[in-house]
Amino acid sequence: MVFREPARQHARGSVRYGPFPVRTRLLIFSFAALLTAIVLTFVALDRDRLVCTPGARCSLSNTLRTQIHTFPTAAIGEVRVDVRSNSKGVPYGVIVLSLAPTQEFRLSQTSVEEANAVAARIRARLAAGQKVDVEVGGSWWVLALAGAALLLCFSLVAAGLRGFGVFQLDIPSDRSRLRVQRRLLGIPVSTHEVSLEGVTDVLIEGGALDDAWRGRDEAPTPAGRLVLVDAWGAVRPVTSTVFPGAAVHLRAACALRAILGMVPQRGGVEEHLASLPWITTSPGMRAAFSFIGATLGALLGIGLVAVGVLLVGGLQPSDSDTWVFAVGAVLGAPAGVVFALFVTRTRPPT
């Protein structure tokens, strides 16, 4: 009997190349910069407007809150300025409208000079029976600081997430090419192909990444990319540029070599990957990072609680309610410690 020879099986498969390591420290600072920008924006845009019609009513509105307070114009008994000082000892003024019998409305804080000038204008117009229409609070230079903090956040995120995403490496059944698809958050953004004709090896081309946020004594971020080597020694890069990390490239190279049926070599990528030590952090450094995490967590917690209360209209930037600091610190500090311990845990090389 004549038997047909079975069709030859060709290599095919897929390799997930990535995700590449991120710089957690920069991402933490970027989150702090973002929260700072949000808080500064609220402070900069917090502006009160008082409109009083003689013989009728007054309306007090705020740019950040939808609630409008109304009361009879004749109910205003006193217009005074309370002078306070912030945490750095810088004085500021708060205009207070005293209504009979004991109700008070406090306007947004501003400089002492502006508060006195606006209060004098309100008194003069009320005494003359004229319409009052004044605005107080807000600051354009604080809004500029918020914009600078937001730009700082974007810069830190760009540096921290450099090389963000993964590559899907697919080898079809005919083994003629390597299909390389880059994905961001699971969404394909680009695709190209690299010929596999004559390929005899898969290696790592080393490199480094540098940016303005690298410390003076900090080495450039290790980086690399996969390259295919053919029988004539020609190199075919899998990606157009290098990406951060070391072990991530070695893992992809080992997986790709296995699919292509390449035998591990002495001193090759398989041996190099096996020799990489796990990432560990000394107990002293973990304690230091935990302290930093508790401090940053408390500050971020205070900021988040303050922003939340501002959104619901329960707090004004001129207020200094201690419960906001207490609740924010109690919630944020433990979260910061847990995050610091998680980041500094013993983990595989990247």
Summary of the structure (lengths in Angstrom):
residues: 350
radius of gyration: 31.6
end to end distance: 57.0
largest distance: 119.8
contacts: 994
relative contact order: 0.13
helix: 38%
strand: 30%
